[in-house]
Amino acid sequence: MRSMHRRLISVLAIAVAILGMFLSACGNSPTEPRSASPTEPRTEPAAACTAPAPLLGQFHPETPGYIVAFQDGVNAQEATQSLARKYGFTPRWIYQVTPGFAADLTGEIVAQIRCEPTVQYVEHDSPAYLF
């Protein structure tokens, strides 16, 4: 009975973490200065490396930011801070359960980040709706 109770608590903790990530992607984030125009579609420059991380999704004017996912085992806090210093952006959110971060990035920064070995993929942020 105790092990079932512990499993249930673990599952609920994971569900709460996932719900938090989902809600943060809905745009319920603190106001941060934008680094690019939120109304104009972006054409990202080509990545300068031979095997860039995939760029997923498409631009949405309502949610102009990006979500960057790290490779498994990467410390999201340290890696995000390192990339933020290197490329000069401010992360809106840092995700620990699925390591990564959300930020408003320019096309040039996206092209460079896609070449970082710690990055698994970059995805356009998109609107989320609760039905």
C-alpha positions, -999 to 999 in steps of 0.1 A, spaced: 0 0 0 28 24 8 46 18 -25 14 25 -44 9 57 -23 45 68 -31 40 60 -68 9 81 -69 27 110 -52 55 107 -78 30 106 -107 12 137 -93 45 156 -88 54 149 -125 19 159 -136 22 192 -117 56 199 -132 43 192 -167 12 214 -161 35 242 -150 56 239 -181 24 239 -202 10 270 -185 43 288 -188 42 282 -226 8 299 -226 23 333 -222 17 336 -184 52 349 -178 67 379 -163 71 409 -186 106 409 -202 120 432 -228 116 417 -263 146 413 -285 127 411 -317 95 425 -332 66 403 -321 44 411 -352 68 403 -380 75 367 -391 112 358 -388 134 343 -413 162 326 -393 196 327 -408 211 293 -417 231 277 -389 269 279 -395 276 243 -384 273 211 -403 248 194 -380 226 220 -363 199 210 -338 164 210 -355 143 241 -356 107 229 -350 73 246 -354 65 279 -370 64 315 -360 33 328 -342 29 366 -337 11 359 -304 40 340 -290 72 352 -307 97 334 -284 115 301 -286 118 270 -264 153 255 -264 156 218 -252 189 205 -239 203 170 -244 196 145 -216 218 150 -186 225 187 -191 221 209 -161 194 234 -174 203 261 -149 240 261 -156 237 256 -194 210 284 -197 231 309 -178 262 300 -199 243 305 -232 226 337 -219 260 352 -210 276 341 -243 247 353 -266 233 382 -245 197 372 -239 175 369 -209 156 336 -203 120 339 -194 118 304 -179 142 276 -171 128 241 -172 143 215 -149 121 183 -155 127 184 -193 159 205 -193 156 237 -214 145 273 -214 122 298 -230 134 331 -243 128 358 -269 157 354 -293 168 370 -325 172 349 -356 210 352 -354 210 339 -318 188 310 -328 212 300 -356 241 301 -332 223 282 -304 213 254 -328 251 247 -332 257 243 -294 264 207 -285 242 208 -254 211 217 -275 188 189 -286 163 211 -305 149 247 -308 112 252 -312 91 282 -320 68 290 -290 32 286 -299 -1 295 -284 -18 270 -262 -55 268 -256 -74 251 -229 -107 236 -242 
